Amino acid sequence: MAGAEPRDRREFLVKGGLVLAVLAVAAVLILRGFDVKAMIFNIMEFIRLLGPLAFFTAMALLPAVGFPLMAFALTAGPAFGAQLGLGGVLLGSAAAITVNVVLTYWLARRAFRPLLAWVLGRLGYRIPVVPASEHFELTLLVRITPGPPFFVQSYLLGLAEIPFRIYLVPSLLFPMINLSGVVIFGDALMHGKAKVAVLGISLVIAAILGVHLLRRHLRLRRQRPKAYGDGNA
């Protein structure tokens, strides 16, 4: 626990510094009369020119090296909603996330295991070692606990040698619920659909509340054996 506090503080400072830097750059651009709307329009046009195949391929591969999935989720609907429909965008996002979680698992278990173990160790993450009976619970805890980015979670679970059949479902379920809400929100926001935007936000909020309840349930379940043992000491 003592080792975790400096790491958490370091992560907080780094993330806070990045947010402040982005805000500072945005403030300077606005003060200089920079056309933010035109910039966003140009970015979206560039993404559309790349096409959905290149976009969803990038969505599958780039998060494996730390690029945020949320950036893809926010732009997927506005960029390709008219071309693919919202259902097509959600299907493409699901396919990209599936490829990503399979790829990161394979990299951690096979291709770059020593390198990834060293990198994560340098970042302050400890590879969990757990008995087979706790593999599923560990996977759930890693996926629903705030802190490590999504790609770090995947590498940690792969390095911990969680069986693929146990790793896959939680690794797809939790991000897809969140990202589906963000995709719906981004598409609705671009097209001025207030009710649909509320639906997207509601889905994200429901996912957050569900994760909170699940985390609380798992924490209480882990405490029960300890309480039982204390009562029979």
Secondary structure, 3 states (H helix, E strand, C coil): CCCHHHHHHHHHHHHHHHHHHHHHHHHHHHHCCCCHHHHHHHHHHHHHHHCHHHHHHHHHHHHHHCCCHHHHHHHHHHHHHHHHHHHHHHHHHHHHHHHHHHHHHHHHHHHCHHHHHHHHHHCCCCCCCCCHHHHHHHHHHHHHCCCCCHHHHHHHHHHCCCCHHHHHHHHHHHHHHHHHHHHHHHHHHHCCCHHHHHHHHHHHHHHHHHHHHHHHHHHHHHHHHHHHHHHCC
